[in-house]
Amino acid sequence: MQAATRYHKLLSGAAVGGAVWLLALALHWSGWLTVTELKTLDHRFHRYADATKAGNDIVLVAVDEASLESYGQWPWSRDRHGYVVHYLKEAGAKAVVFDILFLEPDRSGEEFDAVFAEEMRAAGNVYLPVLMQNEQTPSSSTTTSSTPEHPPDIVKKATIALDDHTSHSTETVSTYTGAKFPLPLFAQAAHGLGFINLTPDIDGTTRRLPPLAFAQEQAFLHISTTVARDLLQADRAALHPRELRLGSIAIPLTAEQDMVIDWHGSLENRVYPVYPIGAVLRSFTDIQSGKPPLLDPALFRDKIVFVAATAAGTYDLRVTPLSPFAPGVLIHMAALDNILRQRHLQPASWTVFAASTLVLTLATAWAFMLMQSQWMKAASIAGLAAAYYGLAIHAFTSHGLWLALAIPEGALAVSFAAAATVEYLTEGKRRRQLRTVFDKYMAAEVVDEIMRNPDAIRLGGEKQELSVLFSDIAGFTSISEQMNPETLVELLNQYLSAMTAIILHHRGNVNKYLGDGIMAIFGAPRGEPNHASLACFAALDSQAELAKLRERWKAAGQPEIRARIGINTGWLVVGNMGSQARMEYTVMGDAVNLASRLEGANKFYDTLILLGPRTYELAAGDIDAREVDRLRVKGKQEPVVVFELLARKGDLPDERHPVIEAYRAGLVAYKQRDFAAAATQFEAALARDPQDGPSRVYLARAKEYLMVPPPAEWDGVYDLTSK
């Protein structure tokens, strides 16, 4: 049965996990949670961006507020840019990259443009920005061609040749009708050109950029890609669906052929060194005057120097994952840093997303449905969520892999909720049935254990070895005749409540109330291995509690109730029994009948608790008991040895030991037909305890047999002909 139940749960879990997985794929395809996923990526940058991974060969020369205060209103005359280029070239800069558009002549005069152009030509390492224009729906074909304003030698500085077999990968690359170049004078003097267009994600944050774009059937390079092309000495590129190969390196791309930037920090936390352009100009002047420069030229040796405006109102503000107010140049710097150091952030493929989400949904559903403990379910599912989060962080920090977080973790949560709903509607129904059956008759902690492992319980009939306890009030009929009904009910409820609490405490199942009597089962439904001992402990504690109640009742002038208890252990059929309209969890079998007979037999021996032979055998190590008789109860041919329960092991009072020893010696003599010696021992026991019922019974029998000896075939069995 358990195997079948487990198989059913596996199928249910697979159905739940599979359904949630399909929902997750649909959400991923629809893009409804794209912004949420992007925010989880921002979280990773905020929490785990490592400035130490940024290249130390990229610096920024900034047109900041202090520089404007020193050199006047922006824009400046172009000769100053020439001086900056001259100083940086002399300092040993590897490349000088301007993020400043030079689309119109200098308003101060052509001579200033000429100075700038001459310095760029002399330096031979200056890069200027291009502006792509008239963005259209991505297309693999264009109809315009190179125009006279853009001669081939200039266009070549901003473009790269693509391998022929890459043409099929250009469908998703942004295509423009043309590009706006710097002034021809500057374009001719510059070593390289590259576009600076940026397109933010749908939430307005810039996280990626296109390493190339198409216009006039040419592959134009982003300015960071242009610089990388020259530094890597790559004359051709190959574009694949998720990758751009530039010389010997590969740049991972998204499905839209964008490069995702791996951010290492912001300008505020000095991820890249920043120097004021005013200080650079001052250093140039110092050198020209033969003075020590304000900035040591060694600061720029072998560096890639970006020149851009950062003063308020002079640059285009961009939102990045690490700053809501970032200059656009930082995006270009970070992109170049990623390319040169091969520290790209690569979005995981659709296959990886689908496989990881499927594992999470199935594992969550199965964990919830197969585990019994609610704490284990919660811990396992929380562990799955934490493990996947840890995997995503490890992939991000150590391997540059962007694993989706929002949808997989969301799918895990939905799988949890769906599995809980399915269990409530299916397995939960069985749990509620079990609780309805047991809640009224068993201790709360026992019922909770059953609920944690309901598969261990069968409500159908099965055979088990159990212990059954019967308890009844002695002389209840005469007591009830002396009391009015209201007082009797109140007294009976006090008694039954106290006895029930003790039985439940010892993990018994109060099966039914029989008027003033109680029937309890030990060992079902939980299968307690020490059920016989638990039944004995419950009986002893019940008698002790009843003794305390008698004192209270006596003080209140109420009758002193005494109870007799019979306990027997045997193989019984246990389960739901009754009709379709009303069913009850109970037991049936000869062992039940004997327990009931033993409860009634107490009055013949003036005892309180009698045990069947199997009960004594199982509980002997935990209790003190004495043999009372070999009885043949009504309706049975085979006699059984009956024991009186005296106390827990070692708890028998010292004054009772001589009584019990004398009784046992008398019983031995009695079985050996030495009735005179037996009578002497029983008299000795009664001399110490005149209320010892079994000694009184056997003394009377011994005297009777002294007068009329039993027949030769006498076996010492006493026939109990009434209850």
N, C-alpha and C positions, 0 to 999 in steps of 0.2 A: 504493500500500500504506500509506504513511504517513497519507494522508487517511482511509483506511478505519480505521486504528488509532486515529487521533485521534477520529473519529466514535464509535467503540466506547467510547473512554474518556469522551467527553462523556455518552453514554447511561449508562454505569456510574456516573459521578459524579452524574448526575441521580437515578438510582435510590437511591444511598446517601444523598444529601442529602435527597431526598424522604421516605425511610423514617425517617430521624432526625428530620426536621421533624414528621412525624405523631406520633412518640413524644414529642417535646417538647410538642406541643399536648395530648396525652393527660395528660402529667404536670402541665401547667398547669391543665387542667380538674380533675384529681383533687385538687389542693392539697397533694400530698405534699411538695413543696419550698417550701411557703409560708414556713416558718420560715427556711429558708436565704435566700430572697429578702429577707425582712425584715432579716436580718443584713447583707446587702449594702447595704440602705438605711441602716442604722445606721453602717456603714463610711463612707458618703458624708457623713453628718452629722459624724462624728468628724473626718474628714479635711478637709472643705470648709465646715463651718459658719462663717459670717462674722458676728461680733458687730456689725460696723459697719452691717449691714442692719437691725438691730433698731430699732424706733421709740424716740425719746428722750422721748416724751410719756407713757410708761407706767412707773410706779414702784411699789414695794412698801413698805408700812408693816408691819413684821414684829413679831409677838409673840415675841421671841427670849428666850434665857436671861437676858441682862442685864436686860431689862425685867421679867421675872418676879422676879428678885432684888430689883429696886427697888420693885415694886408688889405683891408677894405672890402667893399661890397662884392658879392658874387654875381655874375661870373667874372673871373679875372682875365686879364690879357693872356694870350696863349704863350707868350715867351716864358712866363713863370713855369708853365708845364714843361717847357723845354729845359729850364734850369733843373727842375726835379729829375727829368730823364738823365741829364748830364751827370748830376751828382750820383744817382743810383748806378749808372753805368760805371763811373769811376770807382764806386764802392764795391763793384764786383757782383751786382745783382744778376741773377740768372735770367730773369724775365721781368718786364714791367707791364702790368695789365691795367688799363684804364677802364673804369666803370663810369665813364663820363662821355656823353654823346657829343660829337663834334660834327654837327650836320650843317652849320652855317659859318660863314667867315667871321673872323674876329671883328667886332664893332670898332675896335681901336685902330685897326689898320692892317693891311696885308703883311707888313713886315713882321708883325708878331706871329702870324701864322707861319711865315717862312722860318722864323727861328725855331719854332716847335717842330716843324717838318724836318729841318736840317738835323736837329738833335736826335730825332727818332731814327733818321736814316743812318746817322753815325753810330748810334747805339746798336742797331740791328736786332733788338730783342723786345720791341714794344708791340703790344697788342691793343687794338681799338675795338669798340663795340659796334655791332650792326643791329639794326632794328627790322625785324621781319614785319611785313605789312599785309593787311587784308586777309586775315585768317579765314579759311573756308572749311567746309566739311571735309574731313580727311579723304583724300583720293589718291589713287595710285598714278594718276596721269595729270599732266598740265599741258596747256596749249601755248603758253608764252615762252619766249626764248630770251637769251641774254640780250640786253639793250645796250646801245652805244654809251650810255652813261656809266655802264659797268663793264669795262673791257675785261677780256678773259684773264689777264694777269692779276687784276684786282680780285675778281671772283674766285680765282684759284686759292687766294689767301684765306677765304672763308669757307671753302668747300673741300670735299674729299671724294676720291673715286671709290665706288662700291663694287665689290665682286658681283659678277653677273648673276650668280645663283641666289643672290639675296633679294632679287626683285619681288619675289612672292611675299616677302615679309614687310613690305612698305605700305600695305593697305591702311594700317592704323596709325601711321606716322603723320603728324600734323603737316599740312601742305598750305603754302602761302602763294599769293600771286607774285610776290616780289620781295625785295629787301632794300631798305634805305641805308646806304653806305655813308661813311664819313666823307668829308670833302675829298675830292680826288687827290689833292695835294697830300693830305694825311694818309689816305688809303694807299697811295703809292709808297709813302715813306715807312709805313708800319710793316712790321715783320709778319704779322698775322691779324686776321679779323675773325670775329665770332659774334653770333647774335646773343642778346641778353633778355629775350622775352621769357617771361615766367607766367605760368598759369596755376593759380592756387587750386586746392581741392574744393569740394562743394561746400565745406564749412569755412572757407576763406583762409585756410592755413596752407602755406607752401611747404610741402614735404618732398616734392619731386621736381624734376625738370627734364625736358627732352634733350638728350645729348646731340641730336641732329634733327633737322626739319627739311622739308622739300620745297623748293621754289624754282621755277623755270627749268625743271628737269635736272636740277642739281641738288646734291645732298649738302646742305649748309650745316656747319658745326656750331654748337654752343661755344661761347668763348672759353669755358673751362675745357671743353673737348679739343678746341684748337690748340691751346697751350699744351695739353697732354700729348696731342699728336706730334708736335714739334719736339718736345722733350723726349718722347719715346721713339722718335724718328720713324713714325708710321706713315707710309705714303698711301696705303689703301685700308679700307675697312670692310667688314662683312656683317651684314645685319640679318639676324635670325629672329624667329618669333619672340624669344624671351632673352635675347643676348645680342650685344654689339661687340664684335671683336675689333680691337684697335691695335694693330700690330701684334705684339705677343700677349696682350692682356685681353681679358673678357670682362665686359661690364654687364651685370645682370639687369634685365629690364622687366617692366610690368607688361601685362597684356596690351596696354596702350603704347608700348615702346618708350616708356619713361624710366628714368633712373631715379630710384628712391634714395634720398640722401641719408647717410648714417651720421647723425648730428653728434658732435663731441662736446658741444658747449655753445655759449653765446659770447658776444663781444664784452658783455658786462662782466663775465667771469674770466675774461682775458684768455679765451681759448687760443686766440692768435694774437701775437704782439701788435700793438697799435701805436703809431708814431704820428704826431701832428705834422701836417704838410708845412706849417709855418716853421717848425724846427728844421725840417729838411731844407727849406729855402734859406734859413739863417745859416745852416751849416755850409751850403753852397757858397754864400757870400763870404763866410769866414775863410773858406779855403782859397777863394779868389783873392782875398786880402792877405793871405799868408798867415792867418790866425788859426789856432786850434779850433776845429769845428765843434759846434754844440752837440751834434750827434756823431758818435764814432762811426766812420764808414764801415767798420767791421760788423756792425749790426745788420748790414744788408748783404754781406758777402755770401754768394751762392744761394740767395733767397729769391723766391718768387714774390714780387712786390705788387700788391693791388693798390691802385690809387682811386679813391672814391670820396664823395661828399657824405659826411655823417652829421653835419650841423643841422639843427632843426630848420625845417622848411626848404632844405636844399636837396633832399633825396626822397626817393619813393619808399615809404614805410611798408614793411612786409610783416605778416604774422608767421612765425615759425613755431615748431613744437616747444621751443625753449624760451621764446620771447614774443610778446604781443607787439613790440616796436623794434623791429630789426631792420637795418639797412639792407637793401637788396644785394649789395656786394658780398655780404656774409654767405649768402646762398651759393654764389659763384665760387667763393673760396672753399667752402665745405665740399662742393661737388668736385673741384680739382683735387682736393686733398684725398677724397675717396678714391678717385681714379688712380692717382699716382701710387697710393699705398695699398691698393687692392683691398680696401676695407669697405666693401659694398654691403648694402642691406638688400637681401634678395627675398622677394615675396615667395612664400611657399607655393608650390603648384596646386592646382585643383585636386589632383590625386591625393596629395598629402593632406589637404584640408578634409576631403571626403573620408579618407581612411581614419584619421585621428578622431573626427567627429563620430564616426560609426563605433569606434572602440569605446569612446566615452559614453555614448547613449546605451550601448549594450551592457557595458560593465556596470553602469548605474542601475539600470533596470534589473539586472540579475542580482546585484548586491542587495537591492531592496527586497526582492522577492524571495531570495534563497536564504538570507540571514534571518534568524529568529529574534535576536535581541535588537530592540529599537536603538539602543546606544551603539551597537555594532553597525547597524545600518547607517546611522548618522555619521559615525566615525569613518566608515569606509567611503561613503560618498564625499564627505569633506576631504578625505585623503586623496580621492581621485581628482577633485577640483584643485587641490593644492599641488598635486603631482603634475598635472597638466600645466598649471601656471608656472611651476618651477621649470618644466621642460621648455616652455615658451621663452622664459627669461634666459635659460641657459643657451638656447638656440640663438637668441638675440645678442647676448653679450659675447659668446664664444665663437659662434659660427656665422654671425651676420645673417641669420635666417629669420624672416618675419612670419611667424606662425599666427594664424588668426586666433584671437582670444574671445571676442564677444559672442560669436555664434556657437563655438564649441562649448564654452562655459554656460551659455544660455541654454543650449541643448541639454547639457547635463542637468540643469535645474528643472527644465521641462520634463525630462525623463523621470526625475525624482517625483515630481508632482503627478505625472501620468501613472507611474507605477503605484504610488500611494492610492490614487483613485481606483485603479483596477483592483488592487488588493482589498480596498474597502468594500467594493461592490461584489467581490468574489470570496477571497480568503477571509476578508473581514466579516462576512456573513457567518462563516463557520466559527470564527472567534467569538462573535456575539452570541451564537448559539451555545458554545461552550461556557461562556461566562454566565449566561442565563441558567444553565444547568447547575453550575457549581457555586455561584456567588453566594447563594443563601445558606450553603451548608459547609463551606470550607473557609479556612483562614485567608485573608486578603493576599498575604504573601504567597500562599500556595496557589491561589487562583492566578496571581501574576506570573508565577513560574509556568503554569499551564498555558497561559496566553503567549509566553515567550517561546514555547515549544509545543504548539498544538498538534503537530504531526505525531507526537508520542502518545496521543490520546485517541482512543477509538470509542466512539459512541455506540457502535454496534456491539453485540455480545461476544465476549472472549473469555477464555478460562485463565484464571490467575489464582495464585496462592495468596490469600488475604486473611486479615484478622477482623473478626466481627465482635462488637461490644454491645451487650444489652444491659440497660439499667432500668430499674423499676422502683417505685416508692413502696416500702413495706406498709401494709395496712392502709392503703390509700382510700379504700371504700369507707372504712370506719371514720377516717379523718374527714372525708368530704361530707359525711352525714352530720358532723359537729359544727360545720362552718357555713356561713351564708355564701352564695355563689360569688359575689364580688370579691370577698376576702379570700376565698379559695383560689380564684383565678389569679389574684395578685400574688398570693403565696406561691402558686405553681409557676407563674412567670419568673419570679425571683429565682426559684430553684432551677428551672430549665435554662435561664439565661446564664447563670453561673456555671452549670455543667457544660453547656454548649461552648462557652468561652474557653474552658479548659481543654475540651476535645479539639477545638480548632487550633489551640496553641500547640498541641502535639500532632498537628498535621492530619487530623482525622476528618472524615467526611460525615457530617451529621446527616444520615440518610433519611430519617423520618422520625417524627414524634408520634408515639403510640399512647395518646392520652397523657398519663403521667410518666410514661416510659420513653426511653431514647434508644434508637438503633443507630450505631455509628460504624463506619467502615474505615479500616486502616490499611494502606497499601494501594488504594485506588482513588483517583485515577493516575496518580503520579508514579506508582510503582516503588514506594519506599522500601528499601531492603530490610530495615529494622522495624517493620510494621508491628510485630508482636511486642517488642519492647515498648514502642510508643503507645500501644493500647494499654499496656500494664501501667505505664507512667500516668496516663490520663486517668485510669481508674483510681490509682493511689491519690493523685492530686484532687480528684473529685470528692473522695471520702474526706480528705483533709479540709477542703473548702466547705463541705457540708457540715462538718463539725463546728466550724466557725459560724455558719449560718444558724445552726441550732441554738447557739448561745444567744444570738440576737433575737431569734424567734421566742426563746424562752423568756427573755427579758421583756418582750412585748406581749407576753401571754398567749402566744400562738403555739400550735402543736409542734412537737419536735419531730421533724421528718427524718427518716432513715431510708437509705437506698441500698438495694442489693444489685450486684453487677456480675454478669457472666461474660467471659471472653473465650472465644474459640478460634482456631486457625485451621484453614484447610483450603482445598481447591474448590473455587466457586466460579459460577458464570456471572460476569459483571457486564453491565451495559444498559442501554436505553430499553426499557420494557414498558409495555402498556398498549394503548390503542392509538389509532391515528389522531384522535381528538386530544388525548392526554398521555404523555409519556413521562417516565421517571427513570433516573439513573439509579440503579439498585443492584443487588446481588441475589443469587438463588443457589441453593445447594444444602446438603446435609449438614455442613459445618455451621450454617446459620441456625438450623433447628437445634443443634447441640448447644450453641451459645445461649439460645433462649431457655433451654432446659437447665443449663448451669445457673442462669440468673435465678430461676425459681428454686433450684436445689439448695440455695444458701439458707433458706428457712429451716431445712431439715438438720443442718449442721450448725446453725446459729453463726454463720460466717457472713462476710460482707462481699468478698470477691473470690470467685472460683474460676479456675483456668482449665481449659482443655489440654490434653497431652502435647499436641503439637505447639501450642502457644508456649507451654513451659519449656519444651525442648529448644525453641528458638530464642527465648528470652532468658534462659537460665543464667547466662553470664552477667545479666544486668539486674536480677531481682533475687530476693530471698523468698522462698515458698516452701510449703510442706505438702506432702501427699495427704489427701483427705480420704479417698476411697476409690474402689473399683466399682464403677456404676454401670448398670445396664438400663439405659433410659427407655422410656416407653416408645415402642415402635422399632427398636433396634435389638439385634441378637448379640452383636459383639460388644463386650464391656469396654469401657474406657477408664483410664486412670485420671482422676480429678485432683487438682492441686489448689490449695488456698494461697493467694498472693498476700504476703506479709509486709514487705517493704522493698525499697530499692536496695541493691546490693550494698551491704555494710551499714545500712541505716536502721536495722532492727534494734530496738532499745535493749540495754543490758539485762533488765529484769525479765525480758521475754525469753532469753536464751535458755535458762533452766526449764522453763515450761515446755519449750519446743523439744529440747533434748529428751525430757521424760516422755513426752508424747511419742516421739519417734521410736524410743526404746519399747514403749508399750505396743506400738503398731507392729514392730518386728515380732514380738512375742505373740501378738494376736494372730499374725499370718502363720506362725508356727504351731498354732492351736494350744499354746501355753497360756490359757486364758487367766489363770491365777496370777502369773507374773505380769500379764498385760494389765489386769485390773489394778495391781499394785502400782505400776508406772502411771496409769491414768489418774489414780487417786493422788499420786505425788504431784502430777501436773495441776490438778484441780486445787490442791492445797495451796499452790502458789498463785493460781489464777482461777478462782471459782467460775469466772465467766467464759472460760475456754470451751467453746461449743463442741468441737470435734472430740476433745477428751471426754466430755460428758456423754456424747453419743456412744463412743467406744466402750466406756466403762459400763454403760447399761447393756451393751451387747455382750461384753465379756461375762458379766454376772449371769446373763440369760443362758449363755453357752455353758457356764459352769453347772447350772442346774439341768439344762437339757443340751447335751453336746450336739454339734451339727453332724450331719451324715458324713460318711467316709469320703464321698465325692465332693465335699464342700470345697469351693475354690476361693472363698472370701469375697465373691462378687455380691453387691447389694443391688437389688432390683428397685429402680425408682419408677413407681407405677403412676405417679401423678406429677403435675408440674408445680 
